[in-house]
Amino acid sequence: MNKATQGCHFDIPALPCLRFESETGKTMPTFFPENPVSIGDHIKKKRMELKLLQREVASICGVTEDCITNWKKNRNTPQIQCFPNIINFLGYMPFYVDLTTLSGS
């Protein structure tokens, strides 16, 4: 036995390798909010209508996927600098703003 074959086990029978591929893509949930209340609900509804993944929405909104998850689960709300991208993604203003006052509320 030479050094190149030392430690190799040529006498052990082996089965040929089979290539197994499975689809690891996540399925889209069938439920989405009919009457969205929170920013997360609005984003979730639009995302599901467009059949986008959370990472795709995160890329569009310029945030991480974790941000989208936290907004969707109402754990926190977007920071003010995220609103222009969110409004562009949704195509509408997801909350009421009173334009007759300086504060908007």
N, C-alpha and C positions, 0 to 999 in steps of 0.2 A: 504494500500500500504506500503510495507516495503522499507528499504533504498536501497536494491539491485535492485528493479524495479522502483524506483523513477526516473522520467525523461524519462523513456522508453515509447514508444508509440506503444503498442501492438494492438491498435484498428485501426491503419492506414493500409489500404490495400497496398500491395507492389507487384511489379512484380518480378519474379525470376531473378536473375542476369544471364546475358548471357555473355559468354566469347567470346570476339571478338579479333581475332588476325589478324593483317595485316602485310604484308611484308614491312618492313621499309628499306630494303636494297636499296642502290642507284643503278641505272642502269648505265651501261657503255656507254659513248658517242660513237657514231658511227664514228665521225670524228677524225682523227689523222693526224699529218703532214706527208706528203709523203716524202718531202725532208727537214728534220729537220735542222734548222740553229743554234739555241741556245741550251745550255745545257738542258734547260727546255723542249724544243721540243724533244730532244733525249730521255729524261727520260719519257716524256708523251707517245711517240711512243712505246717504249719498254714495258712500263706498260700496255698499251692497248693490245699489242700483246700477253702478258702473262696473260691478264685479271686479273690484280692485282688491289687492292684498293690503294689509296695514302698512307694510314696508313701502309700497308704492305711494300710498297717501302721505306717509311720512316724508318721502322724497319730494313730493309735490309741495308740501307745506314747509319744507326746510327744517324739519325736526327729526328726532329719533323715533324709532318704532315704539319705544317705551313711552314716549309722550302720548302717542296716539292711544296706546293701551290704557294709560292712566286717565286720559280725557274720556274715553269710551266708558270706563268703569266709574266715572265721576269721582275719582280719587283726588284730582286737582283740576284746575282750569288753565287754559292757555295764557301765556304772558301776552301783554299788549302788543309786542312786536310781531307776534304770530298771527294776529287777526287779519291783516291784509291778505296773506296767503290763504288763510282759512276761508275768508269771504270769496276770494277768487275761485277756490276749489268748489265751494258750495254753489256759487252763482247768485247768492242772495245774502242779506244780513240776517244772521241767525238769532238776533235779539232786537228788542225794541230800543230805539234811541229817540228821546224827545229833543227835537231840533230847536224847540223854542226856548230852551234854557242853556246856559253856558256849560253846565255839568253834564247835560244829556240825560238826566234822570228825572 
